Amino acid sequence: MNYESLSRRGFVHQLGLASLAVPAITTLGLQACGGQAGEKTADEATSTTATTGAARKIGIALVGLGQYSEGQLAPALEKTTNCRLAGIVTGTPEKAEKWKKKYDIPDKNVYDYKTFDTIADNPDIDVVYVVLPNALHAEYVIRAAKAGKHVICEKPMAMTPEECQQMIDACKKAGKQLSIGYRLHFEPHNQEMMRLGQNQTFGKINKIIAQDGQVQSEDNPWRLGRGIGSGGPIRDVGIYALQGAIYTKGQIPIAITAKFHPITDPKKFDKVEEGADFQLYFSDGTTADCSASFNKKMNKLRAEAANGWFELDPAYAYGGLSGETSKGKMNIDNVPQQARQMDAFAQCILTDTPTTVPGELGMRDVQLISAIFEAARTGKKIDTKNVIQYMDKSALKG
């Protein structure tokens, strides 16, 4: 691809916009969008995934009104084409009152964790979006499925592969879809990394570098393993590096090695790891050097191939992503990522088609995360050939 001469309209067309059209509803599965990188951030972007919407918007209830729901998901729902914020679930009455007023949510669509199961009787709500600490994902996904609702679950899907299977089984038994909150699968910079890598546009990939880290504050104690527990950088940010390496390569690793970072703040990191480096080994000899940290800022995804290279830096942030290749800039606009993600799932429901980010994808990553922890604890190379073989190939469509 000639990035220097590619027009905005041409880029959109080439990534398959036209092929996603569905009569009477929007093209919610849009995978890319053209433009000059840096022209606007995702927060500034007002376009959703299409210009017209379906006759009925999909009602979404957010379970857990923490920073991600408040700062990202609720604002994104106002930018969606086929979704709306229909309900909330919170254990804090003050939050409930604030959200009711801000988003005009009726009393009948407000739940706490004790009344949650009665959501089954509410036809306003089609989808339950679980935005709780990792250790609570399995419980509320299963309860939502039993209530007869489709489910989006934030990443990582659960604490163990066994929990993941229980969640998948519950949704299948209920006849409802389960989607994992992998927003970057609908973000055009990352979609381009998938396309370039999986198509081997620059030849065989020999090495991948995937890094994600932040200086974690104390304002989310569960991320540091306190309270309900869970959290930690491998699960929280490492999953982006893990995912990025896999969807860029287009293969699932056959083995993993890993090493925990030294603890520099024993008080802060008394419950979770401070960080880790982990290596993915692919069957054709490609390796991926990955890193996750709660004490260092990192945000990069790079592939080095036989005939060039391509990278995102930053790669995983909510807005302001930027891409470049050995042939030039990617020239891609930033988009409202969570709006894209939720609109894509709405299309799946409206057309009765499967999501490209199902529970099986979430389970695959939890299996690999378990292998990373085992490798770091034992110092051994861990075989991952029995990991569920699910790969998102949506970037190659169109």
C-alpha positions in Angstrom: 0.0 0.0 0.0 1.3 3.4 -0.9 0.6 5.5 2.2 1.8 8.7 0.6 -0.8 8.7 -2.2 -3.7 6.9 -0.6 -6.7 9.2 -0.3 -9.0 9.3 2.7 -12.0 8.1 0.6 -9.9 5.4 -1.0 -8.6 4.2 2.3 -12.2 3.7 3.7 -13.2 1.9 0.5 -10.1 -0.3 0.5 -10.8 -1.5 4.0 -14.2 -2.7 3.0 -16.7 -0.1 3.9 -18.8 -0.8 0.9 -19.0 -4.5 1.6 -20.4 -4.0 5.0 -23.7 -2.4 3.9 -26.8 -4.1 5.2 -30.3 -3.1 4.0 -32.4 -1.1 6.5 -29.7 -0.9 9.2 -26.3 0.7 9.5 -22.9 -0.5 8.6 -21.9 -1.0 12.2 -19.1 -3.4 11.6 -16.9 -0.7 9.9 -13.3 -1.6 10.4 -11.4 1.4 9.2 -11.7 5.1 8.5 -9.4 7.3 6.4 -7.8 10.7 7.2 -4.7 12.3 8.5 -3.4 10.9 11.7 -3.6 13.4 14.5 -6.3 15.6 12.9 -8.6 14.9 15.8 -8.6 12.7 18.9 -11.1 9.9 19.5 -12.8 12.2 22.1 -13.2 14.9 19.5 -14.6 12.6 16.8 -18.3 12.9 16.4 -18.9 10.4 13.6 -20.3 7.0 14.6 -20.2 4.0 12.3 -22.7 5.2 9.8 -25.0 8.0 8.8 -28.4 6.3 9.4 -29.7 4.1 12.1 -32.0 1.1 12.6 -35.6 1.6 13.5 -34.9 0.4 17.0 -31.9 1.2 19.1 -30.3 -1.6 21.2 -30.7 -0.8 24.9 -27.5 -1.3 27.0 -27.3 -1.4 30.8 -23.9 -0.7 32.3 -23.1 -2.9 35.3 -20.6 -0.9 37.4 -20.2 2.8 37.2 -16.5 3.3 37.7 -14.1 5.4 35.7 -14.4 3.4 32.5 -18.2 3.6 32.5 -18.2 7.2 33.4 -15.3 8.5 31.3 -15.6 6.3 28.3 -18.6 4.1 27.8 -21.4 6.5 28.7 -20.0 9.3 26.5 -19.4 6.7 23.7 -23.0 5.6 23.9 -24.1 9.2 23.0 -22.0 8.8 19.8 -23.4 5.4 18.7 -25.8 5.0 15.9 -27.8 1.9 17.0 -27.3 1.8 20.8 -28.5 3.8 23.8 -27.8 3.9 27.5 -31.0 2.2 28.8 -30.1 1.3 32.3 -27.5 1.2 35.1 -26.5 -1.2 37.9 -24.7 0.3 40.9 -24.3 -0.3 44.6 -24.0 3.4 45.3 -27.3 5.4 45.6 -25.5 8.7 45.0 -24.1 7.5 41.7 -27.6 6.2 40.7 -29.1 9.7 41.3 -26.3 11.4 39.4 -26.6 9.1 36.4 -30.4 9.2 36.4 -30.4 13.0 36.0 -27.5 13.2 33.6 -28.8 10.6 31.2 -32.5 10.7 31.8 -32.7 7.1 33.0 -36.1 6.1 34.4 -36.3 4.6 37.9 -37.5 1.3 36.5 -34.1 0.9 34.7 -32.0 1.5 37.7 -30.7 -1.6 39.6 -28.4 -2.4 42.5 -26.6 -5.7 42.8 -29.4 -7.3 44.9 -32.1 -6.5 42.4 -30.0 -7.2 39.3 -31.7 -10.4 38.4 -35.0 -8.7 37.9 -33.5 -7.1 34.8 -35.0 -10.2 33.2 -38.4 -8.5 33.2 -37.2 -5.3 31.5 -37.7 -5.2 27.7 -35.9 -1.9 27.5 -32.6 -3.6 28.1 -31.2 -5.9 25.4 -27.5 -6.0 26.5 -25.8 -6.1 29.8 -22.3 -4.6 29.8 -20.2 -6.0 32.7 -17.7 -3.3 33.7 -16.7 -4.7 37.1 -13.4 -5.8 38.6 -12.1 -9.0 37.0 -13.0 -11.3 39.8 -16.7 -10.5 39.4 -17.0 -10.9 35.7 -18.0 -14.6 35.7 -20.8 -14.1 38.2 -22.5 -11.2 36.5 -22.1 -12.6 33.0 -23.7 -15.8 34.1 -26.5 -13.9 35.9 -27.1 -11.7 32.9 -27.4 -14.7 30.6 -29.8 -16.3 33.0 -31.8 -13.1 32.8 -32.1 -13.5 29.1 -29.8 -10.7 28.0 -27.0 -10.5 25.5 -23.7 -9.7 27.3 -20.5 -7.6 26.7 -17.8 -8.4 29.3 -14.8 -6.2 29.8 -11.3 -7.7 29.5 -9.8 -9.9 30.7 -12.8 -12.1 30.4 -12.3 -13.8 33.8 -9.8 -15.0 36.3 -9.5 -18.6 35.0 -10.2 -20.6 31.9 -12.7 -22.6 33.9 -14.7 -19.4 34.6 -14.5 -18.5 30.9 -16.0 -21.8 29.9 -18.9 -21.4 32.4 -19.6 -18.0 31.0 -19.6 -19.3 27.4 -21.9 -22.2 28.4 -24.3 -19.9 30.2 -24.8 -17.6 27.2 -25.1 -20.5 24.8 -27.7 -22.2 27.0 -29.7 -18.9 27.1 -29.4 -18.4 23.4 -27.6 -15.1 23.8 -24.4 -13.6 22.4 -21.4 -13.0 24.6 -18.9 -10.4 23.3 -15.6 -9.3 25.0 -14.8 -5.6 25.3 -11.9 -5.7 22.8 -12.4 -2.1 21.4 -9.2 -2.2 19.4 -10.6 -4.8 17.1 -12.8 -2.1 15.8 -10.2 0.7 15.8 -8.7 1.5 12.3 -5.0 1.8 13.3 -5.1 -1.6 15.0 -7.2 -3.0 12.1 -4.4 -1.9 9.8 -1.8 -3.7 11.9 -3.9 -6.8 11.5 -4.3 -6.4 7.8 -0.6 -5.7 7.1 0.5 -8.5 9.3 -2.0 -11.2 8.4 -1.6 -10.4 4.7 2.2 -10.3 5.0 2.2 -7.1 3.1 5.9 -6.5 4.1 6.7 -10.2 3.9 7.0 -12.7 6.7 7.1 -11.1 10.2 10.3 -12.0 12.0 9.8 -10.0 15.2 7.1 -8.2 17.1 7.5 -5.7 19.9 4.4 -5.1 22.0 4.6 -3.0 25.2 1.9 -1.5 27.4 2.4 0.1 30.7 1.2 2.9 33.0 2.1 4.3 36.4 -0.9 2.9 38.3 -2.3 5.2 41.0 -4.0 4.2 44.2 -7.4 5.5 43.0 -8.3 2.0 41.6 -7.3 -0.2 44.5 -8.7 -3.4 43.0 -6.2 -3.0 40.1 -3.5 -3.4 42.8 -5.2 -6.5 44.2 -7.0 -4.9 47.1 -10.6 -5.3 48.1 -12.2 -7.7 45.7 -8.8 -8.7 44.5 -7.7 -9.5 40.9 -6.0 -6.8 38.8 -2.3 -6.5 38.1 -0.5 -5.3 35.0 -0.3 -8.6 33.2 -4.1 -8.9 33.2 -4.9 -5.2 32.9 -2.5 -3.8 30.3 -0.5 -6.9 29.4 -3.5 -8.2 27.6 -3.2 -5.4 25.0 0.4 -6.4 24.3 -0.6 -10.0 24.1 -3.5 -9.3 21.8 -1.6 -6.9 19.6 1.2 -9.4 19.0 -1.3 -12.2 18.1 -3.6 -10.2 15.8 -0.6 -8.6 14.0 1.0 -12.0 13.4 -2.3 -13.7 12.7 -1.2 -16.8 14.6 -1.5 -18.1 18.2 1.8 -18.8 19.9 2.9 -22.3 20.6 5.0 -21.5 23.7 5.7 -18.7 26.2 8.5 -17.6 28.5 8.2 -14.8 31.1 9.9 -13.0 33.9 8.5 -10.7 36.6 10.0 -7.3 36.9 11.8 -6.6 40.2 9.6 -5.0 42.9 10.7 -1.4 43.5 7.7 -0.4 45.7 6.9 -3.3 48.1 4.1 -1.4 49.8 2.3 -0.6 46.5 2.9 -4.0 44.9 2.3 -6.2 47.9 -0.6 -8.0 46.2 0.2 -7.9 42.5 3.2 -8.0 40.2 4.8 -4.7 39.3 5.3 -5.8 35.8 6.6 -8.6 33.5 8.4 -9.3 30.3 7.1 -12.2 28.3 8.0 -13.8 25.0 5.7 -15.4 22.5 7.0 -18.1 20.2 5.2 -18.9 16.9 5.4 -22.1 14.9 7.2 -20.4 12.0 10.0 -19.0 14.1 8.6 -15.5 14.7 9.0 -14.2 18.2 7.2 -11.4 20.1 8.9 -9.5 22.9 6.1 -8.2 25.1 6.1 -6.1 28.3 3.5 -5.0 30.8 4.0 -2.6 33.7 2.2 -0.7 36.4 5.3 1.5 37.1 6.4 2.5 33.6 4.7 4.3 30.7 4.8 2.2 27.5 2.4 2.1 24.5 3.8 0.5 21.4 3.1 -2.2 18.8 5.8 -2.9 16.2 6.3 -5.6 13.6 9.6 -6.1 11.8 9.2 -8.1 8.6 11.4 -9.4 5.7 10.7 -6.3 3.5 10.0 -3.5 6.0 8.3 -2.6 9.2 5.1 -1.1 10.6 4.1 0.2 14.0 1.7 2.1 16.2 3.1 4.5 18.8 0.9 5.0 20.8 -1.0 1.8 20.1 -3.6 1.1 22.7 -4.7 4.5 24.2 -8.3 5.7 24.0 -7.4 8.5 21.6 -4.6 9.9 19.6 -3.2 6.7 18.1 -0.6 7.1 15.4 0.8 4.6 12.9 3.8 4.5 10.5 5.4 2.0 8.2 8.7 1.8 6.4 6.9 3.3 3.4 5.3 6.3 5.3 2.6 7.4 7.6 -0.6 5.4 7.9 -2.7 8.5 7.6 -5.7 7.3 9.6 -8.1 9.4 11.7 -8.8 8.6 15.3 -12.4 7.4 16.0 -14.7 7.0 19.0 -13.4 3.5 19.8 -16.0 2.3 22.3 -18.8 3.6 20.1 -17.5 1.5 17.2 -17.2 -1.5 19.5 -20.8 -1.3 20.8 -22.3 -0.4 17.5 -20.6 -3.5 16.0 -22.2 -5.7 18.7 -25.6 -4.0 18.1 -25.3 -5.0 14.4 -24.7 -8.6 15.5 -27.9 -8.6 17.5 -30.0 -6.9 14.8 -28.8 -9.2 12.1 -28.4 -12.3 14.2 -24.8 -12.7 13.2 -21.9 -13.8 15.5 -19.6 -11.2 17.0 -15.9 -11.3 15.9 -14.8 -10.9 19.6 -16.7 -13.8 21.3 -16.2 -15.6 24.6 -13.9 -18.0 22.8 -11.4 -15.2 22.1 -11.6 -14.0 25.7 -11.0 -17.6 26.9 -8.0 -18.0 24.6 -6.4 -14.9 26.1 -7.1 -16.0 29.7 -5.5 -19.3 28.9 -2.4 -17.5 27.6 -2.3 -15.2 30.6 -2.3 -18.3 32.8 0.6 -19.5 30.8 2.5 -16.2 31.3 2.0 -16.4 35.1 3.2 -20.1 35.1 6.2 -19.2 33.0 7.2 -16.3 35.2 6.7 -18.4 38.4 8.6 -21.4 37.2 11.2 -19.9 34.8 10.2 -22.6 32.3 9.1 -22.4 28.7 5.4 -23.2 28.7 3.8 -25.1 25.9 0.5 -23.4 24.7 -0.4 -25.7 21.8 -3.6 -26.7 23.6 -4.9 -23.1 23.8 -8.2 -22.6 22.1 -7.5 -21.8 18.4 -9.6 -18.7 17.8 -8.4 -15.9 15.6 -10.1 -12.7 14.5 -9.7 -12.4 10.8 -12.2 -9.6 10.2 -9.5 -7.2 9.0 -9.1 -9.3 5.9 -12.7 -9.0 4.8 -14.0 -6.6 2.3 
